[in-house]
Amino acid sequence: MKLIDQVHVRHFTSTGFVINNNSLLLHWHSKVQSWLPPGGHIEPNEDPVQALKREVLEESGLEVDIIQTQQQFPFKYPKQIPSPFTILIEDINDNKIGKHQHIDLIYFCMLTPGQGVSVELNPGWIWVTKEHLAKGLPLKNDKGDYDPPPEDVLILASHAFEAVNLIT
């Protein structure tokens, strides 16, 4: 066993690929310098789904429901929460805490009923169409430059669109 595996500082995070009307919610993350979906750190005493719903609401102003992508088991106890679609380990270099990793639980989401594209998003958030993402086209960031979303976002977005199509 390598010692390096034991010395990483790691934080648990949840990220939500929010789908609405064949579009995905993204923002330019100025610290990471990339187009990303909403998400953030799981706080003490939160489960990953609670953290994700809180982060999406705080960041974008939207309320979401999680799309169940994995099997639920037929028992009443203990309580089950939706499983993530996948889990990523991301290398982070933060000016305040230095190099660390995020263990990022990836969920697919839809807006809660009653919300639509007419809901005003918090500043910096945009809806990007499925077609735009499928072509990997760049988006205009806050500096006026054009950058495409990263490969992992494009691939996971494609799976999120498929998951939504299966339930709608």
C-alpha positions as CSV (number, residue, x, y, z in Angstrom):
1,M,0.0,0.0,0.0
2,K,1.4,3.4,-1.0
3,L,1.6,6.0,1.7
4,I,0.5,8.7,-0.7
5,D,-3.0,7.1,-0.8
6,Q,-3.3,8.0,2.9
7,V,-2.1,11.6,2.9
8,H,-4.6,13.2,0.6
9,V,-7.0,15.7,2.0
10,R,-10.4,14.8,0.7
11,H,-13.8,16.4,0.8
12,F,-17.1,14.9,-0.1
13,T,-19.1,16.8,-2.6
14,S,-22.4,16.4,-4.6
15,T,-22.9,17.6,-8.1
16,G,-26.3,17.8,-10.0
17,F,-26.8,17.7,-13.7
18,V,-30.0,19.6,-13.9
19,I,-32.1,19.0,-17.0
20,N,-35.1,21.0,-18.2
21,N,-36.7,21.2,-21.6
22,N,-33.8,19.5,-23.3
23,S,-31.3,21.9,-21.7
24,L,-28.6,21.5,-19.0
25,L,-27.9,24.1,-16.3
26,L,-24.2,25.3,-16.3
27,H,-22.2,28.2,-15.0
28,W,-18.6,29.5,-15.5
29,H,-16.7,28.5,-12.4
30,S,-14.2,31.3,-12.1
31,K,-12.0,29.5,-9.6
32,V,-11.8,26.3,-11.6
33,Q,-11.9,28.2,-15.0
34,S,-14.4,25.8,-16.5
35,W,-18.1,25.3,-17.3
36,L,-19.7,23.2,-14.5
37,P,-23.1,22.1,-13.2
38,P,-24.2,23.1,-9.7
39,G,-22.8,21.4,-6.6
40,G,-20.6,21.7,-3.6
41,H,-19.4,20.3,-0.3
42,I,-21.5,18.0,1.8
43,E,-21.8,19.7,5.2
44,P,-21.7,17.8,8.6
45,N,-25.0,16.0,9.3
46,E,-26.1,16.3,5.6
47,D,-26.6,13.3,3.3
48,P,-25.5,13.8,-0.3
49,V,-29.0,14.4,-1.6
50,Q,-29.7,17.1,1.0
51,A,-26.4,18.8,0.2
52,L,-27.1,18.7,-3.5
53,K,-30.6,20.2,-3.2
54,R,-29.2,22.9,-0.9
55,E,-26.3,23.7,-3.2
56,V,-28.5,23.9,-6.3
57,L,-30.9,26.2,-4.6
58,E,-28.2,28.5,-3.1
59,E,-26.2,28.7,-6.4
60,S,-28.9,28.8,-9.0
61,G,-32.1,29.7,-7.2
62,L,-33.8,26.5,-8.5
63,E,-35.4,23.6,-6.6
64,V,-34.7,20.1,-8.0
65,D,-35.8,16.5,-7.6
66,I,-33.3,13.7,-8.0
67,I,-33.7,11.2,-10.8
68,Q,-33.4,7.6,-9.5
69,T,-30.8,6.0,-11.7
70,Q,-29.9,3.0,-9.6
71,Q,-31.9,0.2,-8.1
72,Q,-33.9,0.8,-4.9
73,F,-34.2,-2.3,-2.7
74,P,-37.6,-3.5,-1.3
75,F,-37.0,-3.0,2.4
76,K,-38.4,-0.3,4.6
77,Y,-35.5,0.1,7.0
78,P,-32.9,1.4,6.9
79,K,-33.9,4.4,4.9
80,Q,-32.5,4.6,1.3
81,I,-31.5,7.7,-0.5
82,P,-31.0,7.8,-4.3
83,S,-27.6,6.5,-5.3
84,P,-25.4,8.7,-7.4
85,F,-25.0,7.9,-11.1
86,T,-21.3,7.8,-10.6
87,I,-18.6,9.0,-8.2
88,L,-15.6,11.0,-9.4
89,I,-12.3,11.9,-7.7
90,E,-11.2,15.3,-8.7
91,D,-7.9,17.0,-8.1
92,I,-8.4,20.5,-6.7
93,N,-5.8,23.2,-6.2
94,D,-7.3,25.9,-3.9
95,N,-5.5,29.1,-2.9
96,K,-6.7,28.8,0.7
97,I,-6.3,25.1,1.5
98,G,-3.9,24.0,-1.2
99,K,-4.0,20.8,-3.1
100,H,-6.7,18.3,-2.2
101,Q,-9.4,16.0,-3.8
102,H,-13.1,16.0,-4.0
103,I,-14.9,12.7,-3.9
104,D,-17.8,14.0,-6.0
105,L,-21.2,12.1,-6.0
106,I,-22.8,12.8,-9.4
107,Y,-26.6,13.0,-9.6
108,F,-29.1,13.7,-12.4
109,C,-31.9,16.1,-11.5
110,M,-35.0,17.8,-12.9
111,L,-36.7,20.9,-11.8
112,T,-39.4,20.3,-9.1
113,P,-42.9,20.5,-10.6
114,G,-44.2,24.0,-11.1
115,Q,-40.9,25.5,-12.1
116,G,-39.8,26.1,-15.7
117,V,-37.4,27.9,-17.8
118,S,-39.3,31.1,-16.9
119,V,-37.9,30.8,-13.4
120,E,-35.3,33.5,-13.1
121,L,-31.8,32.1,-12.6
122,N,-29.3,33.6,-10.3
123,P,-26.6,35.6,-12.2
124,G,-24.1,33.6,-14.1
125,W,-26.2,30.5,-14.8
126,I,-27.3,29.5,-18.2
127,W,-29.4,26.8,-19.9
128,V,-27.4,25.0,-22.6
129,T,-29.2,22.9,-25.2
130,K,-28.6,19.2,-25.7
131,E,-27.7,19.9,-29.3
132,H,-25.1,22.5,-28.3
133,L,-23.5,20.1,-25.8
134,A,-23.6,17.2,-28.2
135,K,-21.4,19.2,-30.6
136,G,-19.1,20.3,-27.8
137,L,-19.4,23.9,-28.8
138,P,-17.7,26.6,-26.7
139,L,-19.7,29.0,-24.5
140,K,-18.9,32.6,-23.7
141,N,-17.5,32.9,-20.2
142,D,-17.5,35.9,-17.9
143,K,-14.3,37.3,-19.4
144,G,-15.8,37.3,-22.9
145,D,-13.7,34.3,-24.0
146,Y,-15.2,31.1,-25.4
147,D,-14.5,27.8,-23.8
148,P,-16.2,24.4,-24.3
149,P,-17.4,22.4,-21.3
150,P,-15.0,19.8,-20.2
151,E,-15.2,16.3,-21.5
152,D,-16.6,14.7,-18.3
153,V,-19.4,17.3,-18.3
154,L,-20.3,16.6,-21.9
155,I,-20.3,12.8,-21.4
156,L,-22.3,12.9,-18.1
157,A,-24.7,15.4,-19.7
158,S,-25.5,13.0,-22.4
159,H,-26.3,10.3,-19.8
160,A,-28.4,12.8,-17.9
161,F,-30.5,13.5,-21.0
162,E,-31.0,9.8,-21.5
163,A,-32.1,9.3,-17.9
164,V,-34.7,12.1,-18.2
165,N,-36.0,10.7,-21.5
166,L,-36.5,7.3,-19.7
167,I,-38.8,8.8,-17.1
168,T,-40.7,11.4,-19.2
